[in-house]
Amino acid sequence: MSAPLYNAEILRLAASIPFQARIEGAMATVEKRSPVCGSRVTVDVDLDAEGRVTEIGMLVRACALGQASAALMAAEACGKNAVDLAEARDQLTAWLAGERDTPPDWPGLQLFEPALPHRARHPSIRLAFEAISEAVELAVRGKAA
């Protein structure tokens, strides 16, 4: 029997998203929206001189899967750079698409294994990783979205 799509850990993460305050004057802000389900994640970032994330602010309006993904992203993103975050985003995308057998090299993402056959849920799971990756790229280039 397969694992339930929504489990206690996903619901716990969805209820405990860190960095829910926006950053006033952030170096970059990106909003991503899933046209499939309407989930929306806005991510603000500030970076240090080496291009590593020092501060994150978020507004998450998503289903429990999107909220849980945002919580996992935010728990580990500080200290990461554009390359790290793009790699995590790309690994997550490939895994959800069935192009990669193992979960991404990011703590906790194996939790979404029950969602693999539910393609309509994938965009919501990817939103926070797409938003932070793009925000960091923009901040490195010195632009805001």
Stockholm file with secondary structure:
# STOCKHOLM 1.0

chainA/1-145         MSAPLYNAEILRLAASIPFQARIEGAMATVEKRSPVCGSRVTVDVDLDAEGRVTEIGMLVRACALGQASAALMAAEACGKNAVDLAEARDQLTAWLAGERDTPPDWPGLQLFEPALPHRARHPSIRLAFEAISEAVELAVRGKAA
#=GR chainA/1-145 SS CCCCSSCHHHHHHHTCCSCCSCCTTCSEEEEEECTTTCCEEEEEEEECTTSCEEEEEEEEECCHHHHHHHHHHHHHHTTCCHHHHHHHHHHHHHHHTTSCSSCCSSTTGGGGGGGTTCGGGHHHHHHHHHHHHHHHHHHHHTCCC
#=GC SS_cons         CCCCSSCHHHHHHHTCCSCCSCCTTCSEEEEEECTTTCCEEEEEEEECTTSCEEEEEEEEECCHHHHHHHHHHHHHHTTCCHHHHHHHHHHHHHHHTTSCSSCCSSTTGGGGGGGTTCGGGHHHHHHHHHHHHHHHHHHHHTCCC
//
